Amino acid sequence: MPLIDILIVNGTVLTMDPEDTQIQDGAVAVVGDRISAVGKRTVFSNQQASRVIDARGGIIMPGLVNTHTHAAMTCFRGLADDLPLMRWLNDHIFPAEATLDEHKVHMGTLLACAEMILSGTTCFCDMYLFEDAVARAARQAHMRAVVGEVLYDFPSPNYGPIEKGFAYTERLIERWHDDPLVTVAVEPHSPYLCAPYLLQKALAITRRHGLPLIVHVSETRNEVSDIRAKTGKTPVGYLADLGILAPNLLACHCVVLSDEDVELLAAFDVKVAHCPESNMKLASGIAPVPRILAAGICVGLGTDGCASNNNLDMFQEMDTAAKLHKVNLLDPTVMDSRTVLRMGTIEGARALGLGDKTGSIEPGKLADIIVVDTRKPHLTPLYRPTSHLVYAAKGSDVAAVVINGKVVMEDRRVLTLDLAGIMEEVNAMAAEIRSHRAV
C-alpha cells in the first residue's frame, strides 16, 4: 500500500507559515485528511502515492478563506444593483428573502460552493437563512464552512420569532457537532437589528459551546449615528458596554471606526472581516484596515454576498483590498502583497477560530490546498509569487483544489457537484423570484 494518498509536485510551495517559507520545486504530501510532509520534490522521489497532482511549475498554496459571505445570495446576483444600502436591503433584499425556502437556499449555496471552489476558496463563513441547508450544501460540495443562522428582532422567514431562532441554532449545534467540515457559529445580524437581550444570549450560547460569534458591526455612517443617538455610544462602544466584545467575536465590515473603537477591538482581541468590494459597491465607505492592522488586530477578507459584490472571487477581493487602501491613503507601501495574501489565507482562518487547523501548509494541518497555474500571459514572467497572487492572478487561474484531503477540483472541473444541473435549477428559481410582486 502506498504511504501517500495525494502528492502535489513540481511547483513553488507558499506555506504561509509564520516565516512565510517558500520552497522552489517543492511538493506537499497528504495522508488522509492531513498534510503529512512538505519539502523539496526530491525528498519524495522514492515514495509512492495513490494520486499525483502535477503543478506544472505553478504555485502550491493554502486554499483561500472567505470570512464573510451570504452564499445563497447567488440567487439574487444583479437583482438590485446601484442602490443605497438601506434601500437595497429594505426595499429589495428583505422582500426577496421572504420568498426563500430551504430548497432555494440549498441550491443557491451549491452554486456558491461551485463558484468558490473554481476560484480557489476552500473555506467560507456564512450568515444567512435556513443554514442547515447551507451546511448540507457545503458537505455535498466537500467544502469547509462556518455556518450560522442569522438572528434578528423581527420574525425570520425560516424560524419565526427569535426564541425559535435560538432553538434552531441549538439544533444546528447538536446536528453538526464534530463534523469534519462544518463548524456552527452563532450569528446575530447587527446591533441595529438585535436587542441587548438577543446579543447577550447569543454570546452565552457561544461560550457554552466554544463557538464563534459573528456580527455585522459599524458598516455605515447611518448605522453609527443611529446607534449613537439611541445609546450615546458607537456600535463598538455599545457592544463593549453589553459585554459582547470577546476573542471569539468576528466583527464584519467595521467601516466606520473611531480611534477608541480600534483600541477596544484590540483590547478584547476581536477579529475583523474586511469586505472591500461590497463596501465600495454599496458606497458604505472604506474600512480603516491599515490602522486596524497596526493595532495588532487579526483581519480576514470576505466577499460578502453576490447581491452586493457580485462575485465570490477571493483573488479579486485581495487585489481590491490592496489597491483600495493604497489610493485612499496615497501610500503605495500600505497593504503590501504579503499582508494581503496572509489576510486571504492564515489570518482568515485565525479570524474564524480555525488557524490551528487550516490556512497554511504545515505538517499536521488539514489538507486544504490549491494549485495556481502560472502558465498564462498575465502571469509571465514570475518574479515574486506573492505579488502575482494579489495583483495579477484570477480565480480562473486555479487548476486544482484539495479540501480536507480530497481532490474536489482538477483541470477546472468540479468533481463533487453537477454544475450544469445546479445552474439550470438556479435559473428556474430566478424566474420565480423575478416574477414575485415584492421584487
N, C-alpha and C positions, 0 to 999 in steps of 0.2 A: 504494500500500500504506500502511495506517495505521502511524504510528510507535509507537503504544502498543498493547500486547496486551490489558492489563486496566487499566481506570481505575476506582478506587473513589472516589466523590464524596459530598458532602453529609453530612459527619459531622465530629465533633471528633476530630482525629488525636492520639493519645497516642504519641509516638515512643519513649519510654523511652531516649532518647539520654542522654549524660552530664549534660545540662542539664535533663532532663525536659521538653523542649519540647512544648507543646500548641498545636495550630493549630485555631482555630474555623473552621467552614465550610471544612474542608480537603479535600485529595484526595491520593491516592497513585497514582502511575503505575508499571506493571510492564511490563518488556520482557524476554521470555524468562523466565528463572528468577529475575530480579533486580529489585529496586526501582530505578527509573531516576530518579524525582524525587518530592519531597514538598513540598507548599505549599498556599497558598490555592486554592480551587476556581477562582477567576477566572483564575489563571495558565494553566489548561488549557482555557479556554473555546473557543479556536480550534483545538484539537488533536483529531484523530480517534483513536478507539480501537476495536479489534475487539470488545471486550466492556466494558460499563459496569455497575458494581455500585453501586446507589443505597443509601447507608447510612441514608437516611430520617431524618436528624437524629441518628443514633445515634453510637456510638463506634467508631472505626477504630484498631486497636491491634495490637501483635505477638501472634502465637499464643502460648499458654501452653506452658511447658516442664515436663514431668513428669520429675524427675531420678531417680526410683526407683520401679520397679514390676516386677511379675511378670505380664505381660499375660495369658498363657494361664490364669491362675488365675481368670479369669472362669468357667471350668468348675466351680470349687469355691465360687462365691459362696453364702454362707449354709450351707455344708456342716457346719462345726464351730464354731459361734459360742459365745461366753461361756465360754471355757476359758483357763487359763493358757498362756503362750507355749510352753513346752517340751512340755506335754501336747498342746496343739493341734498342734505340729509333729511330734512323735514318734509320737503315737497316731492321728493323723488325716491330716495333710497328707502326710507321707512315704509312708504306705501308699497313699494315693490317687494320689500321683505315680507310684508303681510301676506303675499301670495305664495311664500315658500312653504315647503313641507320637507319631510325627511328625505324623500327620494330626490327632489331637486337639489338639496344641499349635497347629498351623496354624489350625484352626477357632476355638479359644479366643482366639487372638491377633486374628483377623479381627473377632470380636465386640468385643474390647477396642478395636481401632482405630476401629470404628464409634462406640462409646461416647465415646471421646476426641475424635474429630472433631466429634461432635454437641455436645460441651461445650467446644469451643474450644481443645483441645490440638493443637498441630501437631508437637511433637517429644516423644518419650519415650525413657527409658533402661530397658532390660530386662535382668534377670538371671534366667535360667531354664534349662530343658532343651530340647534339640532346637532350638537357637537359629537354625539355618539356616532352619527353618520359620517362626520369628518374623520373620527378615529378609525372607523371601519374602512373608509376610503384610503387612508394612509397605510393601513395594514395591507389592503389589497394591492396597492402600488409598491409596497415594501419600502416606504419612506419613514424616516424618523420624524416624529411630530410631538409637539407640546400642544394640547388642546384644552380649551376651557369654554364653557357656556357663558355667553355674555349675560350679565346680571344688571338690571336697572329697575327703577322705581315703578314704572308703568308695566302693564301686563305684556308678556312675551308671546309672539306667535307660536312658540314651542310649548312652554310650560305654564303660561298664565301668570298668576300672581307670584311675588317674589319668594314667598315661603316654599312654593313648589319648585322655584328655581334652585333654592338651596338643596332641596331633596333630590332634584335632578343631578346636581353637582355631586352630591354624596354617592349617588348610584354610579355616576361616571368613575369616581374614585375607586369604588368597590370593583366595578367590572374590569377596569384596565390596570389594576394594581399588579405590579411586577411584570407588565408586558415588555418584551424586549425592544419594542419600537415606540410605543405610545406612553407619554407622560401626561398626566392630568394637571392642569393649573386651575386656580380659582380667579375669575376674571370679571370684577365689577367694571362697568363701562367707563365711568369717569366721575369726578367729584360733582359735576353739574347734573348728572342723571342718577346719582346714588345718594341716599340719605346717610347720615353718620352711622346709623344702626346697621345698614347694609354693608358699608365699608368695614366696620369693626367685626361684624360676624364673618365676613369673608376672610379677613385676616386670621381670625380664630380658627377657621377650618384649615387654613394652610399650616398653621402652627401645630395643629393636632396631627396632621398627616405628613408634615415635612414637604410641602409643595410650594411652587412659585405662586406669587400674587402678581397679577398683571392688570394695569390700569392705564387708560389714556390720561395724560397729565399736561396741562398748560399748552394745548395745541394751538390756540388762537388768542389774540388780544381781547376779543369779546368775552371768551371764557374767563380769562384772568380778571377782567373788570367786573364781570357779573359775580364771580366768587368773592372778590374783594368787597363789592357792595353789600353782599349778604353776610359776610363773616369778618370783614376787616382784615383779611389775610389773602395772600396769593394762594393758588391751589396747593403749591408745595407746603407753604406755611400752615394752611388749613389741615392738610394730611398729617403734618407733624404734630399739630395740636391733638388730633384724633388718635395718635399713636400708630399711624399706618406706615410711616416710613420705617423700612427694615431691609436687611441684606437680601431677603428673598423677593423684594418688590422690583418688578421691571416697569419703569415709567416710560410709556410710549409717547413719542414726539418731543416733549419738552422744548417747544419752540420759544416760548416767552418766559424767560427766567431772569430774576434779579440776581445780584451778587449773593444776597443772603440765601436765595433758593439753591444756588450751586453749592454753597457751604453746607446747607442742610443735607442735600443729596449725598455729598461726600462724607459728612459726619455719620450718616446712617448706612453707608455702603450700598445705597440704592443703585441699581443698574438702569441704563437708559437705552431705548431702542430709537435709533435715528432713521427717519423715513424722508429723505430729502426730496425725492421726485413727487411724492404725494403732497408734501408741504408746499412745493413750488406750484404744482398744478392747481391746488385749491387756494393759492395765494395766502397761506397761513403765516408765512414768514420763514426765516432762516434760523434754525436752532443754533445756539452758540457752542457748537461742538468743540472747537479748539479750546475754549475756556473750560468746558466740562472735562475734557481730557486732561488739561493742565492741573485740574483739581484732583486728579487721580481716580476719576470715576470710570467704571467699565462701561463702554459704549459698543453696542452691536448695531448692525444695519438691518433695516426691514424695507420691504416694498410697499407695505400697506396693501389694500385690496385693489383688484383690477378695475373697479369703478372710479378710482382716483389716482391711477398711475399711468398707463393702463396695462402694464405687463408685470411679470414676476421674474424678470431677468436681473439677477443679482450682480452680474458683471456690469450691466448698465448702471445699476444703483451705485456701485463702487466708483465708477467713472464720474458720475454726477456728484457724489459726495466730495470727492477730492477737488474737483474744479469749482464747485459752488462756493466753498469756503475760501479758496484762493482769491476769487474775484471779489467776494464780499469784503474781505479784509485787505485787498490789494497787496497780498503777500504770497508769492509763489512757493514759499517754503513750508507753509502750513499744510496739514493733511497730506504728508508725503505718502508715496505708494506703499511703503512698508506698514505704516499706521493703518491705512485704509484696508489693506489686504488682511491684516490681523482683525480688524473690525468685522470683516466678512467671514472670518473663519473662527479662530480660537476665542476671540473676545465675544463674538456672538454666542458661542457655546457657553462661555462663562456667564453671560447675561441670563441664560436660560437655566443655569444651575447644572449644566452638562459638561463643564470644562474638564472634569476628570475622566470623561467617557469619550468625547469626540472633539472635533475642531482642530486636531493636529495629527500628524503621522508619527506616532511613537509606539514602540512595542508595548503591548498590553492594552492599548486603546481599541475601541470598537472600529472596525474597518469601514469607514465612510470616506471614500477616496474617489477622486475624479482624474481623468486624463484629458489634458487640453492639447489639441492638435495644432502645432505651430507651423505646419507646412502650408502657410497661407501668405498671399502677398502683403496683407496688412499686418502680419506678424514677422516680417522679414526685413532686415536682419534682426537677430535677437541678442541684445547686449545685457539687459537686466530683466530677468523674468518677472520680478515684482512690478516693474513699470509697465511691461506689456500687459500683464493681467489686469491692471487697474485702468490703463489709458487706451489700450488698443484691442484687447480681446473682447469677444462677444459670446453670449450664451451658446450660439450656434457653433462655436469652435470646440465645444466639449464633445469628445469622441466616445468616452466610456465612463460609466458611473457604477461604483460599488457601494452598497449600503448594507451595513451590518453583516458584511462578509458574503453578500450575494450580488452577482452582476445583474443590474436592473436595466442598464442601457449599454449597448455596444454598437459601434458603427452607425450611430444616430438612430437606432431602433430601440424603442422602449419595449423591454421583454416581459413586463409584468402586467401590461394593460392592452386592451383592444382600443387603440386610439381612434380609429375610424368610427367605430361604434359609439364611442363616447361623444365625439364631435357631432355625430348625427343626432344623438339624443339631446344634447345641449341646444343645438339649433332648433329642434322641435319645441323645447322649453322656452326658448327666446321668442318664438312666435306667439306663444300663450302669454308671456309677460308683456309683449308689445301690445297685445290686444286688450289688456286689462285697463279699465277705465281710469284707475288711480294713477296709472303711469302714462 
